[in-house]
Amino acid sequence: MKLKPIEDRVVIKMVEAEETTKSGIILTGNAKEKPQEAEVLAVGPGGVIDGNEVKMQIKVGDRVVTSKYSGTEIKIDGEELIIVRQKDILAIVER
């Protein structure tokens, strides 16, 4: 199944957080924070939303940082995805 988001929505898949710290400490499941970095899988067209024109700055394949606990979680073909609005994306990760 393929998702095609509407308006200023973006479909993302969270990237797993590191399981060890830089100093080599291994984190257990309870000690890990909810990941905030995600990969963009699909992007809506933007358009006029609430009377304002919204241009999409995000593109498929970008790595982004999102607000904690933002968006709507869905499960498609056994894969956990999140649909967020572009305004819930805080930054694009450049490496």
C-alpha positions in Angstrom: 0.0 0.0 0.0 1.2 3.5 -0.7 0.2 6.7 1.2 -0.2 10.0 -0.6 -0.5 12.8 2.0 -2.7 15.8 1.4 -2.1 19.5 2.1 1.0 20.1 4.2 1.2 16.6 5.7 4.4 14.5 5.6 4.7 10.7 6.1 7.7 9.8 8.2 9.3 6.7 9.7 11.2 7.1 12.9 14.8 6.1 13.0 15.9 4.0 15.9 17.8 5.8 18.6 21.4 4.7 19.4 21.6 1.9 21.9 25.0 2.9 23.3 26.1 6.3 24.4 29.3 8.0 23.1 31.1 6.8 26.3 30.1 3.2 25.6 27.2 2.8 28.0 24.6 0.4 26.7 21.1 1.7 27.2 18.2 -0.7 28.1 14.8 -0.3 26.6 13.5 1.8 29.5 16.4 4.2 29.4 16.1 5.1 25.7 14.3 8.3 24.8 11.6 8.3 22.2 13.4 8.9 18.9 12.9 12.3 17.3 14.9 11.7 14.1 12.9 10.3 11.1 13.1 9.6 7.4 10.6 11.3 5.1 8.7 8.7 3.0 6.1 10.9 1.3 5.2 14.7 1.1 1.9 16.4 0.4 1.6 19.2 -2.2 1.2 22.1 0.2 -1.2 24.8 -1.1 -3.5 27.2 0.7 -4.1 26.1 4.2 -6.2 28.3 6.6 -5.9 31.2 4.2 -2.1 31.0 4.0 0.0 29.6 1.2 2.2 26.8 2.4 5.2 25.8 0.3 6.7 22.4 1.1 10.4 22.7 2.3 10.7 18.9 3.0 11.3 16.3 0.3 11.2 12.5 0.2 14.5 11.0 1.6 15.2 13.9 4.0 16.2 13.1 7.5 14.3 15.3 9.9 13.8 16.1 13.6 10.2 16.3 14.8 8.5 17.5 17.9 8.2 14.8 20.5 4.8 13.0 20.4 3.6 14.9 17.3 1.6 13.5 14.5 -0.7 10.5 14.1 0.7 7.0 14.3 -0.5 4.4 11.8 0.5 0.9 10.9 0.6 0.0 7.2 1.8 -3.4 6.0 3.3 -4.1 9.4 5.4 -0.9 9.3 4.9 1.8 11.9 4.6 5.3 10.3 3.6 8.8 11.5 1.8 11.5 9.6 2.8 15.0 10.7 2.2 18.5 9.5 5.2 20.3 8.1 5.1 22.8 11.0 5.8 19.8 13.4 9.1 19.2 11.7 11.8 21.2 13.5 14.8 20.7 11.3 16.4 18.9 8.4 19.4 16.8 9.4 22.4 17.3 7.1 25.4 15.0 7.4 
